[in-house]
Amino acid sequence: MPKLNRIYITNMLLGMALAFAGCEQMDTHSTPRYNADSLLQAQAKRLQQAHASVFKKVTFENTADEVNIIQADSAFWQSAFESFSILGALNKPGSRHDYEAALNRPVTNANLLVNQYKATGAQRLRSVNIFHQGTPGSIRKITAVTEAENLLYKNHRTLTLDFQIIKDVPLLTHYEIEGWQQLIFGQKKYYSIKADIIF
């Protein structure tokens, strides 16, 4: 083989190898995340503009309290979404390697896909499932599990946000917080907050 051809082929193969290595590195370090902070801010604004009312049931152990809130204001939504703000951990710059992602997995017996995120270490946000219909604007449900533990107590929560597509826009229609807290040497205390949003 002529020397010129050997040099050409060698350079071409080297270039392909470098390009392939670059693609592999890009795939490894560019796992898509979800900007939950922006989602919650947008929902609070839309719900306030829609003059949404809320029927909320709070249960602690065996005691339940029901509250009907007419035309919830911005202060209400800020407080209501406070427990869900932990979802923002997915999109923090330093959390790139804190979660393993499995994207666009089909959901059995449902016309939905799910993006699954699982913590790789001892992060407080343990897992997140984002159910959608193929596009970022078609979100239908978010579930998450959080855990916290220190010298004084343990805490476990399951968070749920349900959406409906209304006029081509996802709008929150239900949310839940269920969990328990256990003080040191004490028993688990169970609680839940369930809210239906009415338009």
Secondary structure, DSSP 8 states (H G I E B T S, - for coil): --HHHHHHHHHHHHHHHHHHHHHHHHHHH------HHHHHHHHHHHHHHTT-EEEEEEEETTEEEEEEESS--HHHHHHHTGGGGGGGGGG-GGGTTTEEEEEEEE-TTSS-EEEEEEESSS-SEEEEEEEESSSGGGEEEEEEEEEEE-SSEEEEEEEEEEEEEETTEEEEEEEEEEEEEEETTS-EEEEEEEEEEE-
